[in-house]
Amino acid sequence: MKIILPAFLISMALALSAKGQSHVIVGHDFDPFYYSDAGPGVQGACYDILKKLCDATEENCKFKIAPLRNMLRMLKEGEADIGCPLGPSPQRGRVYYYSEKVFDTRYSFFARPAVAKKIKDYDSLSQLKVGVFSPSMTEVSLQQVHEYMDKKFKIHPEKTVVNTLRKVENNSYDLAYANADVAKTWIKKNRSKLVEVTGLGEPTEYSIVFSRKKFSPAEFQKFQTKLRELQHSHALDEIAAKHNLKISLNEEPEEARNTRGSRRTPATKNP
């Protein structure tokens, strides 16, 4: 027995290690992409996709939720392995591996109906108070509009998207600038009367990111390949439909996306 037991334990350890590494996955509270409810725990489209990826690669994955700033730090320093969702930027591309774009989404303005019907174009924003989640790429997009408008409206940074929307509801701000899918989800769940301002805003995209401190290029590509396989099997489309989102993987190489910079913004002469 003294000989059999250690041998048994060793064989069990080898069997477990053969199933793959253990990964920490982190996301920020961004319903319907990634969020946590008291009962079920972490949920959302990112969770559903990454759970399937972990199963497909036989990896053991632990899911966490953190404020966006903490999420970025955890991925940068190697405290977390994988993050979702995250928008593209040249700076982030030097710190993380970006998957092919997974979600097609957009930034948009939201307001009370009486305010929304008065806004016809970007000039209509003059003298208005606009709330935005900060720091974020949403804020960067709004700042570009701000520059185009010669800073004729006031930006009010908020720590969460929800705070921004609530302050529009209670008349503290005229408008919220937010991810449209996140704002619409909150509006539906809370039966809010806020509405989207049509014709303004800009498209964006979100990806899954991998810490360069934790993944080699080959290890990252293994996940990238499995992600593409999930798309071919229509599993991603099913997840998107469940969360009322749009999946849109493309063929652009990850390196090109990491270095191309920001997309066309609404702060152009032809938005």
Summary of the structure (lengths in Angstrom):
residues: 271
radius of gyration: 21.0
end to end distance: 76.1
largest distance: 82.3
contacts: 873
relative contact order: 0.18
helix: 41%
strand: 24%
